[in-house]
């Protein structure tokens, strides 16, 4: 297979590219703009492989994307490129609308023109997988899970931009017949995760004796999915999913944020002992505006129809993740020193909002 991947230098995208090249043997074209979160070092183990190539381009650049389709002639597209950090979306919402909404529109239009030029079996087999998030569904109460039929109720500029992109992808299938599939995943974690996100931030701050910020009371609940499991799910959906369908991807690993932080502290204390328990570094901070209380994915459709199962529990996955960070300072040290040092993002002026 020849697979065009957008956002393949990001966290999930790089895991997917590594899976395609190393495990599947697919030909891969990785298109990435290389914003702050795009890191070619995450692709070091495959970048010299004959069936992998990289193109630095913005998905909003129609001419560049059209040329990529024309020259690479993909059998499928996996669209992962997105601005993805909720905190950043609070203060830089325009970037999220541009990349997540306008960029998705450009990808759909380029894919439609390319797909329309195909014939026979190649046209019948072509697929466009649009990768999204469970955050489009909003917040759950104490009970229940997000299903593919759950109504959209986004809370942040990030989730609203992803919801808009999902609707565009669905409309391009219904209106034009483009063979689009949508996936909505829960919170990913694992190796090569940019250190602005909760788990890598806590790992690195705890290693360096810095405060471990926990929003609100720490009771916000997320369903955690190991990134390698997600990579396998994406290939399964791309190759076996039905056009026009949605598939939720989750690890069935609900955890309160505070429990995630405590588990990281305990594991680090075991592997890298220090004078006092690292949980003493926990600092409760003002909650994020519009912070959804609970997410939980029902992945039954993906599991029963397509046969995918998560292989990692949270306990096995977090152990692998922490050990990877301990063993791969070459990857995260430049990011901490030059790109993001662990400061809080997405703060807004409370006075301006009357609170």
C-alpha positions in Angstrom: 0.0 0.0 0.0 1.0 3.6 -0.6 -0.3 5.7 2.3 -0.2 9.5 2.5 0.0 10.6 6.2 -0.5 14.2 7.3 1.0 15.3 10.6 3.3 12.4 10.6 6.0 14.2 12.6 3.6 14.7 15.6 3.1 12.3 18.4 0.4 10.0 17.0 1.4 10.6 13.4 5.0 9.5 14.0 3.9 6.4 15.9 1.6 5.6 12.9 4.4 6.1 10.4 6.8 3.9 12.4 4.1 1.2 12.5 3.4 1.4 8.7 7.1 1.2 7.8 8.4 -1.3 10.3 5.4 -3.6 10.8 3.3 -3.3 7.7 6.0 -2.5 5.0 3.8 0.1 3.4 5.1 3.0 1.3 4.6 6.2 3.3 4.7 9.9 2.3 4.7 11.9 5.5 3.5 15.5 5.1 4.1 17.8 8.0 4.4 21.6 8.5 6.8 21.1 11.4 5.3 23.4 13.9 6.6 23.3 17.5 5.1 19.9 18.1 6.4 18.3 14.9 9.7 16.6 15.5 11.7 14.7 12.9 13.7 13.1 15.6 10.6 10.9 16.4 11.1 9.3 12.9 14.8 8.7 13.2 14.5 4.9 13.2 12.7 4.9 9.8 13.9 8.1 8.0 16.5 6.2 6.0 14.1 3.5 4.9 13.5 3.2 1.2 9.7 3.1 1.5 9.5 6.3 3.7 9.7 9.8 2.4 9.0 13.2 4.0 7.6 16.4 2.6 7.6 19.6 4.6 4.3 21.4 3.6 1.3 23.1 5.1 -2.0 21.2 4.5 -3.6 24.6 3.8 -1.3 25.0 0.7 -3.5 23.6 -2.0 -0.8 23.5 -4.7 1.6 21.6 -2.5 -1.0 19.0 -1.5 -2.2 18.6 -5.1 1.4 18.0 -6.2 1.9 15.4 -3.4 -1.2 13.5 -4.5 -0.1 13.6 -8.2 3.4 12.5 -7.6 2.9 9.9 -4.8 -0.4 8.4 -6.1 -1.6 7.1 -2.7 -4.0 4.2 -2.1 -5.2 5.9 1.1 -4.9 9.0 3.2 -4.6 9.2 7.0 -5.3 12.8 8.0 -3.7 13.4 11.4 -2.4 17.0 11.0 -3.9 19.2 13.6 -3.3 21.8 16.3 -4.1 19.7 19.3 -3.5 21.3 22.7 -6.6 22.6 24.4 -4.7 25.1 26.5 -3.0 26.7 23.5 -6.4 26.9 21.7 -7.7 29.2 24.5 -5.2 31.9 23.6 -4.5 31.1 19.9 -7.8 29.9 18.6 -7.2 31.3 15.1 -4.4 28.8 14.5 -6.8 26.0 15.3 -9.5 27.2 12.9 -6.9 27.6 10.2 -5.2 24.2 10.5 -8.0 22.0 11.7 -10.9 23.4 9.7 -9.5 25.1 6.6 -6.7 22.5 6.4 -9.1 19.6 6.5 -11.2 21.3 3.8 -8.1 21.6 1.6 -7.2 17.9 2.2 -10.7 16.7 1.4 -10.9 18.7 -1.8 -7.4 17.5 -3.0 -8.4 14.0 -2.2 -11.7 14.3 -4.0 -10.0 15.6 -7.2 -7.4 12.8 -7.0 -10.0 10.1 -6.3 -12.2 11.3 -9.1 -9.3 10.8 -11.5 -8.8 7.1 -10.5 -10.6 4.2 -12.2 -11.6 0.6 -11.5 -10.2 -1.2 -8.6 -7.9 1.7 -7.5 -10.8 4.0 -7.2 -12.9 1.4 -5.4 -10.2 0.7 -2.9 -9.2 4.3 -2.1 -9.9 5.5 1.5 -9.6 8.8 3.4 -9.3 8.3 7.2 -10.0 11.5 9.1 -8.5 11.1 12.6 -10.4 13.0 15.4 -10.9 13.1 19.1 -13.4 12.2 21.8 -13.4 15.8 22.9 -15.9 16.7 20.2 -18.5 14.9 22.3 -18.2 17.3 25.3 -18.3 16.1 28.9 -19.8 13.0 30.4 -21.4 12.6 33.8 -20.4 9.9 36.2 -22.0 7.2 34.1 -22.1 6.3 30.5 -19.6 6.3 27.6 -19.2 8.1 24.3 -20.6 6.1 21.4 -20.4 6.8 17.6 -24.0 8.1 17.8 -23.3 10.5 20.7 -24.3 14.1 19.9 -21.5 16.6 19.4 -21.1 19.2 22.2 -17.5 20.6 22.1 -16.4 22.9 24.9 -13.0 24.4 23.8 -11.8 26.1 20.6 -9.7 23.0 20.0 -12.7 20.6 20.2 -14.9 22.9 18.3 -12.4 23.1 15.4 -12.2 19.3 15.4 -15.9 18.9 15.4 -16.1 21.3 12.4 -13.5 19.2 10.6 -15.5 16.0 11.4 -18.6 17.5 9.9 -16.8 18.5 6.8 -15.4 15.0 6.4 -18.8 13.5 6.8 -20.4 15.9 4.3 -17.7 15.1 1.7 -18.8 11.5 1.9 -22.5 12.2 1.8 -22.4 14.9 -0.9 -19.5 13.7 -3.2 -19.2 10.0 -2.3 -15.6 10.4 -1.2 -14.8 7.2 0.7 -14.2 8.9 4.1 -14.0 7.1 7.4 -13.8 9.0 10.8 -12.1 7.8 14.0 -12.5 9.5 17.4 -9.9 8.5 20.0 -9.4 9.0 23.7 -6.3 10.5 25.3 -3.1 9.0 23.9 0.1 8.6 25.8 3.5 6.8 25.2 7.0 7.5 23.9 7.8 10.6 21.8 5.0 12.6 23.4 5.6 16.4 23.3 6.1 17.5 27.0 3.3 20.0 27.1 0.8 17.1 27.7 0.0 15.8 31.1 1.9 12.5 31.3 5.3 13.6 29.8 5.0 17.0 31.6 4.6 15.2 34.9 7.4 12.7 34.2 10.0 15.4 33.3 8.9 17.9 36.0 9.1 15.1 38.6 12.5 14.1 37.4 13.8 17.6 37.8 12.1 18.4 41.1 9.7 20.9 39.6 6.0 21.4 40.7 3.5 19.0 39.3 0.5 21.2 38.3 -2.9 19.5 38.7 -5.9 21.4 37.5 -8.8 22.0 40.0 -9.3 19.1 42.4 -7.6 16.6 40.1 -10.9 14.7 39.6 -11.2 15.1 35.9 -11.3 11.7 34.3 -9.8 10.6 31.0 -9.8 7.3 29.1 -6.1 6.5 28.3 -4.9 4.8 25.1 -1.4 3.7 24.5 -0.2 5.3 21.3 1.1 2.0 19.7 -2.4 0.5 20.2 -3.9 3.6 18.5 -1.5 3.1 15.5 -2.7 -0.4 15.1 -6.3 0.7 15.3 -5.8 3.3 12.6 -4.4 0.8 10.1 -7.3 -1.6 10.9 -9.8 1.2 10.3 -8.1 2.3 7.1 -8.0 -1.1 5.6 -11.2 -2.8 7.0 -13.5 0.1 8.0 -16.6 1.0 6.0 -16.7 4.3 4.2 -19.2 6.7 5.8 -18.8 5.1 9.2 -17.2 6.4 12.5 -15.2 4.3 14.9 -14.4 5.2 18.5 -10.9 4.2 19.7 -10.3 3.8 23.4 -8.2 1.8 25.8 -10.9 1.2 28.5 -8.5 2.8 31.0 -10.4 5.5 32.8 -8.3 7.3 35.4 -8.6 10.5 37.4 -5.9 13.0 36.6 -4.7 13.0 40.2 -4.4 9.2 40.1 -2.3 9.4 36.8 0.0 11.9 38.5 0.4 9.7 41.6 1.1 6.6 39.5 3.9 8.5 37.7 5.4 9.6 41.0 5.3 6.2 42.4 6.9 4.6 39.4 9.6 7.2 39.2 10.3 6.8 42.9 10.8 3.1 42.3 13.2 3.4 39.3 14.9 6.7 40.3 14.8 7.0 44.1 15.1 10.5 45.6 15.2 12.0 49.1 11.4 12.5 49.4 8.4 11.1 47.6 7.7 12.9 44.4 4.0 13.3 45.2 5.1 16.1 47.5 5.7 18.1 44.3 2.0 18.1 43.4 0.5 21.6 43.2 -3.2 22.2 42.7 -3.7 25.1 40.3 -6.7 27.1 39.0 -8.8 24.9 36.7 -8.7 25.4 32.9 -11.7 27.4 31.5 -14.3 25.0 30.2 -12.5 21.9 31.4 -14.6 18.8 30.6 -15.1 16.7 33.6 -15.1 13.2 32.2 -14.4 11.4 28.9 -14.9 7.7 28.3 -14.9 5.8 25.0 -17.1 2.8 24.1 -14.9 1.0 21.5 -17.3 -1.9 21.1 -17.9 -1.2 17.4 -14.2 -1.2 16.5 -13.7 -4.3 18.7 -16.6 -6.4 17.4 -16.8 -5.3 13.7 -13.1 -5.0 12.9 -11.5 -7.2 15.6 -9.1 -4.6 17.2 -8.2 -4.9 20.8 -6.0 -2.7 23.0 -2.9 -4.7 24.0 -1.7 -2.4 26.8 -3.4 -1.8 30.1 -2.7 1.6 31.8 -0.4 -0.1 34.2 1.8 -1.8 31.5 1.6 1.3 29.2 2.6 3.8 31.8 5.6 1.6 32.9 6.8 1.4 29.3 6.3 5.2 28.8 8.2 6.2 31.9 11.1 3.8 31.2 11.3 5.2 27.6 11.7 8.8 28.9 14.3 7.6 31.4 16.3 6.0 28.5 15.8 8.6 25.8 17.0 12.0 27.1 18.5 12.6 23.6 14.9 13.1 22.4 13.3 15.2 25.1 16.2 17.3 26.3 16.4 19.6 23.3 12.6 20.2 23.6 12.8 21.1 27.3 15.8 23.4 26.7 14.7 25.2 23.5 11.0 24.7 22.8 8.9 24.2 26.0 10.3 24.2 29.5 7.1 23.1 31.3 5.4 26.5 31.9 1.6 26.7 32.1 -0.2 27.4 28.8 -3.6 28.8 28.0 -4.1 31.2 30.9 -6.6 34.0 30.2 -7.1 37.3 32.0 -9.8 36.6 34.5 -10.7 40.2 34.9 -11.6 40.4 31.2 -14.2 37.7 31.7 -15.7 39.1 34.9 -14.7 36.1 37.1 
